[in-house]
Amino acid sequence: MHILINGWFWGQSTTGSGQYLHRLVEHLARTETGTRFTLLTPKTRDWRLEIEDGASQSLISNLQSPIPPLPRQLAKLYWEQIAVPSAARRLGANLIFVPYWAAPLWQPVPTVVTVHDLIPLLLPAYQGGALNRLYTVLVSATAARAAAVITVSRAGARDVTTHLLIPPARVFPVHHGPNVAARPLPDDHELAAIRAKYDLPERYFLYLGGFDVRKNVAGILAAYRRYLDKGGDPAVKLVLAGRLPDADTPFFPDPRRIGAELGVSEQLHCTGWVEETDKPLLYAGAVAFLFPSHYEGFGMMILEAMAAGCPVISSQSPRAS
């Protein structure tokens, strides 16, 4: 068996799709099943296939394929719809695996695609312009042609069967697991060091993630205001970790402006970008992790927080509960 993997996100390891691809490839390299894997990546980028110690790189080879000089979105479309299926046929692969919602329309061999969520289809604020909506129509149709669809939660599987009209027999929920690096046993010295690095308070509620409107950071700030109004300890500060919006817009509301309007600026601490290796320590030092997202495909940060021993206060979204 020879499986070709779409490696578009290999060089984007800080994104959700990039992390999923990296962890998947590293674990496939430890699986002795007789299956051969080829990770197809764009030739125009300086990407190398590097796998952690303890894994066999001989099981997974890297093939780089050229992309014509096109605008980024057209280059991505070319990659998904032409480069990947053409390489599968040229290499004699038995299966194409696409680790994100972008199966090719032409599928010369059976194709398996992972659909992490249906955000561009279900949330109007994320549907974008006419070209983005057309792209969503395309990948919805190509997913329906796939031999199998992997989702990352049972709720995601229900979304796929309901909105993409794919028979349940072809949809397989395969849940995420936290990276082993997200399970530290920090000592007091490590916690003190991370507090010093990010200028953290001694006690804090933590939010870590993006600041787009779906994440409901405004809801966190309003809840913290109510916490203070009802006699909550003001010594427990609110830490918002992650890159702040470049501009204050309805899609990316600036939490600093909202905090000022609610009168909690003195209790609010924004860290900015957090290194991946530091995240477990931020979780471990928090009183609780706050996750009131309106919609998630899975909600990986809930697992990461719990793996670090941090209690979680979550919304009632079926994917995040």
C-alpha positions, 0 to 999 in steps of 0.5 A: 500500500502506497499513500500520498499525503497532501503536505501543503501545511507542512511548513505552517506548523503553528496553524491547527492544520499544520500541527495536525499534519506534523503529529500525524506524520510523526506517528505514522513513522512509528507504525510498522504496517508495511504501508509506504507514505509519500509526503508531497510538499511544494518545491517553491518552499524550503521545507524539509521532512524532519521527524522526531527521534524514535521514529523511522523516516524510512517509512515516509519519503518527501517529494517536492512538486513545483507550483507555477507563479500564481497568487497564493490562493490560486496556487493553493487551488492548483496544488489541491486540484492538479498537483496532488492528484497528478502526483498520485497517478504518476507515483502509482499511489493507492490512496490520497490522504488530504489532512484538511478540507480540500479533496481534489475533484479529480480523484484517480485513486480513492481519497480520504479527507479530514474535515476539521470543521465547517466554519466557512459553511455554517458561520456567516461571518466567516464565509468571505467574498464570492471567491471564498464562497465558491471555494467552499462549494467546491470542497464540499462537493469534493468531500462528498466524492471521497471514499471516506471522511475523517472528522475530529469529533462526533459533533463534527461527524453530525455536521458533515452528514447533515450539511454535506449530505455524506452517508454516515457509513463513510464518515469516521470520527477520529478524536484529537489527542494532546501533544505529549509536550502538553503534559508537564509536571512543572515545579515551582521554579519553572512556574516562577520562570514562566511568570517572569518571562510573560510578566504574569500575575501570581494567580490568574484566569487564562484564555489562550488562542485567537481573537476572532469573534467566534472565540467570544473573548468579549464574553470572557471579559463580560464574565470577569466583570460580573465575577468582580461585581459579585465579590470575586477576588480582584487579586485573580487577574485575567490573562489573555494569551495570543497575538492581539488583533492588528486593528479593532474590527467587528471580526477581530474586536480588540480586548483591550478596548473592551476591557477599558469599557468594562473597567477591568484594564487594571486586572487585564494582562495581554501576553502577546504571542506565546511560544508553543513550548511555553503553553503547558506552563501557562496552563499549569499556572492558571486558576482555570482556563476559559473557553467560551467559544461559539463554535469549534471543530474539536477544542484542542486547547481544552485537552491541553489545559486538562493535560496540564492539570488546569481546570476548564470553564467552557461554553456548552458548544457540543464540540467543546464540552 
